[in-house]
């Protein structure tokens, strides 16, 4: 019997950014690997904020992604 993954290793956080006419926007996708559930983005989620540069956008997305992972670990759906 294979034990299911628990903890942060059960998640994939893909953080990046995209350039828009208005500025640089973080992009994020968070997937729970054990069941392939997309944790983020989800229907009705708020837009990501504009950032000053590409690195700060990517950093914002990564930090936010791991906050979502920690929340899902604490209170899984």
VMD Tcl script that builds the backbone (N, CA, C; Angstrom):
set m [mol new atoms 231]
animate dup $m
set s [atomselect $m all]
$s set {name element resname resid chain x y z} {
  {N N UNK 1 A 0.854 -1.182 0.000}
  {CA C UNK 1 A 0.000 0.000 0.000}
  {C C UNK 1 A 0.898 1.242 0.000}
  {N N UNK 2 A 0.680 2.105 -0.976}
  {CA C UNK 2 A 1.497 3.324 -1.080}
  {C C UNK 2 A 0.930 4.413 -0.179}
  {N N UNK 3 A 1.803 5.025 0.587}
  {CA C UNK 3 A 1.383 6.106 1.468}
  {C C UNK 3 A 1.252 7.389 0.655}
  {N N UNK 4 A 0.151 8.125 0.856}
  {CA C UNK 4 A -0.031 9.372 0.117}
  {C C UNK 4 A 0.906 10.441 0.665}
  {N N UNK 5 A 1.287 11.351 -0.216}
  {CA C UNK 5 A 2.174 12.438 0.190}
  {C C UNK 5 A 1.441 13.385 1.124}
  {N N UNK 6 A 2.162 13.879 2.083}
  {CA C UNK 6 A 1.609 14.870 3.011}
  {C C UNK 6 A 2.591 16.018 3.074}
  {N N UNK 7 A 2.080 17.172 3.376}
  {CA C UNK 7 A 2.955 18.318 3.528}
  {C C UNK 7 A 3.244 19.009 2.213}
  {N N UNK 8 A 4.210 19.909 2.269}
  {CA C UNK 8 A 4.516 20.785 1.143}
  {C C UNK 8 A 4.973 20.025 -0.101}
  {N N UNK 9 A 5.568 18.834 0.065}
  {CA C UNK 9 A 6.018 18.087 -1.112}
  {C C UNK 9 A 4.856 17.575 -1.966}
  {N N UNK 10 A 3.639 17.686 -1.453}
  {CA C UNK 10 A 2.442 17.273 -2.175}
  {C C UNK 10 A 1.886 18.397 -3.065}
  {N N UNK 11 A 2.614 19.492 -3.190}
  {CA C UNK 11 A 2.115 20.649 -3.938}
  {C C UNK 11 A 3.141 21.116 -4.964}
  {N N UNK 12 A 2.624 21.633 -6.052}
  {CA C UNK 12 A 3.463 22.293 -7.050}
  {C C UNK 12 A 3.045 23.760 -7.093}
  {N N UNK 13 A 4.005 24.651 -6.889}
  {CA C UNK 13 A 3.745 26.096 -6.944}
  {C C UNK 13 A 4.532 26.640 -8.135}
  {N N UNK 14 A 3.804 27.116 -9.138}
  {CA C UNK 14 A 4.431 27.686 -10.337}
  {C C UNK 14 A 4.198 29.199 -10.317}
  {N N UNK 15 A 5.225 29.940 -9.962}
  {CA C UNK 15 A 5.137 31.396 -9.846}
  {C C UNK 15 A 5.909 32.048 -10.978}
  {N N UNK 16 A 5.290 33.050 -11.583}
  {CA C UNK 16 A 5.945 33.784 -12.660}
  {C C UNK 16 A 5.328 35.180 -12.733}
  {N N UNK 17 A 5.386 35.787 -13.914}
  {CA C UNK 17 A 4.820 37.117 -14.108}
  {C C UNK 17 A 4.484 37.285 -15.579}
  {N N UNK 18 A 3.668 38.290 -15.856}
  {CA C UNK 18 A 3.415 38.658 -17.243}
  {C C UNK 18 A 3.394 40.162 -17.350}
  {N N UNK 19 A 3.827 40.642 -18.486}
  {CA C UNK 19 A 3.820 42.083 -18.740}
  {C C UNK 19 A 2.492 42.453 -19.391}
  {N N UNK 20 A 1.900 43.535 -18.919}
  {CA C UNK 20 A 0.652 44.034 -19.480}
  {C C UNK 20 A 0.827 45.509 -19.816}
  {N N UNK 21 A -0.184 46.079 -20.445}
  {CA C UNK 21 A -0.147 47.513 -20.744}
  {C C UNK 21 A -0.049 48.326 -19.454}
  {N N UNK 22 A -0.643 47.822 -18.369}
  {CA C UNK 22 A -0.649 48.543 -17.110}
  {C C UNK 22 A 0.572 48.328 -16.240}
  {N N UNK 23 A 1.349 47.302 -16.533}
  {CA C UNK 23 A 2.522 47.009 -15.720}
  {C C UNK 23 A 2.823 45.531 -15.685}
  {N N UNK 24 A 3.461 45.096 -14.640}
  {CA C UNK 24 A 3.868 43.705 -14.484}
  {C C UNK 24 A 2.989 43.046 -13.422}
  {N N UNK 25 A 2.400 41.907 -13.790}
  {CA C UNK 25 A 1.440 41.224 -12.933}
  {C C UNK 25 A 1.967 39.835 -12.585}
  {N N UNK 26 A 1.921 39.453 -11.306}
  {CA C UNK 26 A 2.310 38.099 -10.921}
  {C C UNK 26 A 1.351 37.071 -11.539}
  {N N UNK 27 A 1.862 35.898 -11.850}
  {CA C UNK 27 A 1.012 34.774 -12.253}
  {C C UNK 27 A 1.333 33.607 -11.335}
  {N N UNK 28 A 0.321 32.798 -11.087}
  {CA C UNK 28 A 0.478 31.729 -10.114}
  {C C UNK 28 A -0.432 30.566 -10.454}
  {N N UNK 29 A 0.092 29.362 -10.274}
  {CA C UNK 29 A -0.721 28.151 -10.334}
  {C C UNK 29 A -0.232 27.247 -9.220}
  {N N UNK 30 A -1.177 26.775 -8.399}
  {CA C UNK 30 A -0.870 25.879 -7.289}
  {C C UNK 30 A -1.694 24.613 -7.475}
  {N N UNK 31 A -1.017 23.470 -7.499}
  {CA C UNK 31 A -1.684 22.189 -7.700}
  {C C UNK 31 A -1.340 21.261 -6.546}
  {N N UNK 32 A -2.379 20.605 -6.004}
  {CA C UNK 32 A -2.160 19.544 -5.011}
  {C C UNK 32 A -1.929 18.267 -5.815}
  {N N UNK 33 A -0.736 17.714 -5.727}
  {CA C UNK 33 A -0.324 16.616 -6.587}
  {C C UNK 33 A -1.054 15.304 -6.326}
  {N N UNK 34 A -1.434 15.031 -5.101}
  {CA C UNK 34 A -2.054 13.746 -4.771}
  {C C UNK 34 A -3.361 13.519 -5.524}
  {N N UNK 35 A -4.114 14.574 -5.782}
  {CA C UNK 35 A -5.384 14.418 -6.500}
  {C C UNK 35 A -5.491 15.348 -7.718}
  {N N UNK 36 A -4.383 16.020 -8.047}
  {CA C UNK 36 A -4.305 16.927 -9.207}
  {C C UNK 36 A -5.283 18.103 -9.109}
  {N N UNK 37 A -5.687 18.436 -7.910}
  {CA C UNK 37 A -6.628 19.553 -7.723}
  {C C UNK 37 A -5.892 20.883 -7.843}
  {N N UNK 38 A -6.481 21.780 -8.630}
  {CA C UNK 38 A -5.935 23.130 -8.768}
  {C C UNK 38 A -6.431 23.951 -7.575}
  {N N UNK 39 A -5.491 24.371 -6.749}
  {CA C UNK 39 A -5.809 25.177 -5.571}
  {C C UNK 39 A -5.930 26.654 -5.962}
  {N N UNK 40 A -5.103 27.071 -6.922}
  {CA C UNK 40 A -5.136 28.447 -7.415}
  {C C UNK 40 A -4.673 28.435 -8.858}
  {N N UNK 41 A -5.306 29.142 -9.747}
  {CA C UNK 41 A -6.423 30.066 -9.541}
  {C C UNK 41 A -7.735 29.311 -9.428}
  {N N UNK 42 A -8.684 29.946 -8.804}
  {CA C UNK 42 A -10.022 29.378 -8.645}
  {C C UNK 42 A -11.032 30.416 -9.083}
  {N N UNK 43 A -12.214 29.962 -9.385}
  {CA C UNK 43 A -13.282 30.865 -9.831}
  {C C UNK 43 A -13.547 31.922 -8.761}
  {N N UNK 44 A -13.523 33.170 -9.178}
  {CA C UNK 44 A -13.814 34.263 -8.267}
  {C C UNK 44 A -12.617 34.790 -7.492}
  {N N UNK 45 A -11.415 34.275 -7.762}
  {CA C UNK 45 A -10.252 34.770 -7.026}
  {C C UNK 45 A -9.943 36.208 -7.456}
  {N N UNK 46 A -9.388 36.950 -6.543}
  {CA C UNK 46 A -9.049 38.351 -6.813}
  {C C UNK 46 A -7.896 38.429 -7.806}
  {N N UNK 47 A -7.849 39.523 -8.550}
  {CA C UNK 47 A -6.732 39.756 -9.459}
  {C C UNK 47 A -5.457 39.981 -8.666}
  {N N UNK 48 A -4.355 39.615 -9.251}
  {CA C UNK 48 A -3.055 39.877 -8.642}
  {C C UNK 48 A -2.741 41.365 -8.800}
  {N N UNK 49 A -1.959 41.918 -7.882}
  {CA C UNK 49 A -1.631 43.349 -7.948}
  {C C UNK 49 A -0.556 43.646 -9.001}
  {N N UNK 50 A -0.515 44.882 -9.442}
  {CA C UNK 50 A 0.586 45.324 -10.305}
  {C C UNK 50 A 1.842 45.436 -9.445}
  {N N UNK 51 A 2.980 45.089 -10.028}
  {CA C UNK 51 A 4.256 45.158 -9.314}
  {C C UNK 51 A 5.222 46.068 -10.057}
  {N N UNK 52 A 6.246 46.520 -9.341}
  {CA C UNK 52 A 7.231 47.444 -9.908}
  {C C UNK 52 A 8.136 46.788 -10.945}
  {N N UNK 53 A 8.477 45.517 -10.711}
  {CA C UNK 53 A 9.381 44.842 -11.643}
  {C C UNK 53 A 9.082 43.347 -11.651}
  {N N UNK 54 A 9.720 42.657 -12.582}
  {CA C UNK 54 A 9.466 41.233 -12.774}
  {C C UNK 54 A 9.820 40.414 -11.536}
  {N N UNK 55 A 10.949 40.705 -10.911}
  {CA C UNK 55 A 11.372 39.921 -9.746}
  {C C UNK 55 A 10.416 40.082 -8.580}
  {N N UNK 56 A 9.943 41.298 -8.319}
  {CA C UNK 56 A 9.000 41.483 -7.212}
  {C C UNK 56 A 7.658 40.816 -7.523}
  {N N UNK 57 A 7.265 40.775 -8.791}
  {CA C UNK 57 A 6.032 40.086 -9.171}
  {C C UNK 57 A 6.158 38.586 -8.926}
  {N N UNK 58 A 7.278 38.016 -9.339}
  {CA C UNK 58 A 7.498 36.584 -9.144}
  {C C UNK 58 A 7.591 36.255 -7.656}
  {N N UNK 59 A 8.281 37.092 -6.899}
  {CA C UNK 59 A 8.381 36.880 -5.446}
  {C C UNK 59 A 7.014 36.930 -4.785}
  {N N UNK 60 A 6.190 37.911 -5.178}
  {CA C UNK 60 A 4.843 38.020 -4.620}
  {C C UNK 60 A 4.061 36.737 -4.878}
  {N N UNK 61 A 4.093 36.262 -6.126}
  {CA C UNK 61 A 3.348 35.058 -6.492}
  {C C UNK 61 A 3.831 33.838 -5.702}
  {N N UNK 62 A 5.131 33.703 -5.547}
  {CA C UNK 62 A 5.678 32.552 -4.832}
  {C C UNK 62 A 5.280 32.569 -3.356}
  {N N UNK 63 A 5.405 33.718 -2.717}
  {CA C UNK 63 A 5.027 33.828 -1.299}
  {C C UNK 63 A 3.534 33.544 -1.129}
  {N N UNK 64 A 2.716 34.122 -1.991}
  {CA C UNK 64 A 1.273 33.901 -1.912}
  {C C UNK 64 A 0.943 32.424 -2.157}
  {N N UNK 65 A 1.614 31.822 -3.113}
  {CA C UNK 65 A 1.384 30.412 -3.396}
  {C C UNK 65 A 1.660 29.524 -2.206}
  {N N UNK 66 A 2.778 29.761 -1.516}
  {CA C UNK 66 A 3.100 28.934 -0.350}
  {C C UNK 66 A 2.169 29.225 0.822}
  {N N UNK 67 A 1.628 30.442 0.903}
  {CA C UNK 67 A 0.602 30.725 1.920}
  {C C UNK 67 A -0.644 29.886 1.647}
  {N N UNK 68 A -1.020 29.773 0.369}
  {CA C UNK 68 A -2.170 28.941 0.006}
  {C C UNK 68 A -1.903 27.468 0.316}
  {N N UNK 69 A -0.693 27.005 0.045}
  {CA C UNK 69 A -0.319 25.623 0.367}
  {C C UNK 69 A -0.447 25.388 1.865}
  {N N UNK 70 A 0.111 26.274 2.664}
  {CA C UNK 70 A 0.031 26.121 4.117}
  {C C UNK 70 A -1.400 26.115 4.604}
  {N N UNK 71 A -2.242 26.962 4.006}
  {CA C UNK 71 A -3.653 26.973 4.366}
  {C C UNK 71 A -4.357 25.676 3.990}
  {N N UNK 72 A -4.025 25.128 2.823}
  {CA C UNK 72 A -4.651 23.876 2.397}
  {C C UNK 72 A -4.186 22.702 3.254}
  {N N UNK 73 A -2.930 22.735 3.662}
  {CA C UNK 73 A -2.438 21.679 4.563}
  {C C UNK 73 A -3.165 21.743 5.902}
  {N N UNK 74 A -3.361 22.964 6.407}
  {CA C UNK 74 A -4.026 23.136 7.704}
  {C C UNK 74 A -5.500 22.763 7.641}
  {N N UNK 75 A -6.162 23.132 6.530}
  {CA C UNK 75 A -7.605 22.902 6.390}
  {C C UNK 75 A -7.871 22.401 4.974}
  {N N UNK 76 A -7.608 21.129 4.704}
  {CA C UNK 76 A -7.829 20.600 3.360}
  {C C UNK 76 A -9.318 20.540 3.012}
  {N N UNK 77 A -9.605 20.676 1.735}
  {CA C UNK 77 A -11.011 20.579 1.309}
  {C C UNK 77 A -11.441 19.133 1.256}
}
mol reanalyze $m
mol bondsrecalc $m
mol representation Tube
mol addrep $m
